[in-house]
Amino acid sequence: MKKVILSIAFASILLSCSNSSEIETTTEAPATYSFERNGVSTVDFNGQTTRIQMANEFISDLKTTSETVVSLNAKFAHAEGDNDFSDADLNASSKNIRSKTAASTDFYASNTTDANAIKAEFDSWIAEQVNDVFPNWSVNASAGVAGKIQEAGGGSERFVNAKGLELNQMINKSLIGGLMVDQILNNYLSTAVLDAGSNTTDNDDDIVASDKVYTNMEHKWDEAFGYLYGNESDITAPVLNVDSFLNKYLSRVEGDTDFTGIASDIYDAFKLGRAAIVAKDYTTRDAQAEIIREKISEIIAIRAVYYLQQAKATLGTDNASAFHDLSEGLGFVYSLQFTRQTSSDAPYFSKTEVDAFVDTLLAGNGFWDVTDSTLDTISTTIAAKFNFTVTEAAN
């Protein structure tokens, strides 16, 4: 009799295990990034849109010679109510750019040394643009002398420092990493942020944030999404190239046939990850975060190599064009320290490694002295960490 009872119990256990495996959560991929609760949209990334728009105006004003160190710093580190921008809503906002630069939980919460050093570098670039480049706006640039340099055939004029660097481009491209990439990959997609406090149990129980229609976890994911798509007029059908930052350069990489499909890979991962949060499927959520980290990190690396390689074609014959490419490239190189290796808490290149690249490219007279060999060496070193070749990125 005991044997019979034991056999029945064992069979019951097997059946229970079998049934359990059959009801594992599977999140269905939604068609678009559109989510509602009780008929009301739960998607909100207003703060990210605000910072993107602040950054767009800030970058534009880096070429306005009537700006001062004080006025540009005020745009970078805006205080609520100050009239720093042309848009009254931006002026009324409590948001700013500087406080979210090199400010992710995973990379900088316990590394204030690097966080402060990075912010100080941005401050120094702003000051150099005003103090060294603006006064020489009408001076012809040369090795060791800041000023203007015109592209061949009467093309665009570029305004560079004594090393040939366009500081406005350096700041622009470095913000892509220091603000957008760092906040997406190392902050809002971090389990330390998504699962902070009671976020998981609240999400499990559909407990929304105070006076909101979304859970905290849903909102954190949306904020990551917003740093890429926050300036889109319709997030259910992103057109890309609608700001001067990550959104623009996702468009550029998508337009290279070697990487076509990366835009849909990223968008699909964002919407599936958000759907997984609604479904309480955190395994799928985290898998999508890893895809986003990989693909966005690739954008930074691809564009770094692209610009370094593009510069070789005109270096020495059309320095204005070459220096423009190198300035953009150096900003993307700088942004490598904010990338994120999958299944890791580390960037693809540390700040020490990135600083070494920067020092190499700006050694001596900087871009006036740089060689094809140096550009190839750095390009090869970057590409070796990723699943693309220098040739593919250079197209």
PEPETA-V29371 format. One record per pair of residues at least 24 apart in sequence whose C-alpha atoms are under 6 Angstrom apart, sorted by sequence separation. I is the first residue (numbers start at 1). GAP is how many residues later the second one is. If there is no record, write none. Layout:
{{I;GAP} {I;GAP}}
//
This chain:
{{304;25} {266;26} {133;28} {304;28} {304;29} {188;32} {300;32} {188;36} {184;40} {297;42} {51;46} {180;47} {293;47} {290;52} {69;58} {312;60} {308;67} {65;69} {176;69} {176;70} {305;74} {102;76} {101;77} {101;78} {104;79} {106;80} {104;82} {105;82} {104;83} {309;85} {306;87} {306;88} {302;91} {62;106} {185;108} {182;156} {170;157} {174;157} {169;158} {173;158} {177;158} {169;159} {173;159} {174;160} {166;161} {170;161} {174;161} {177;161} {165;162} {152;166} {151;169} {150;170} {151;170} {42;171} {149;171} {42;172} {45;177} {45;178} {48;178} {48;179} {45;181} {49;181} {49;182} {163;202} {33;203} {163;203} {164;203} {32;204} {163;204} {143;222} {143;225} {33;238} {29;243} {27;249}}
//
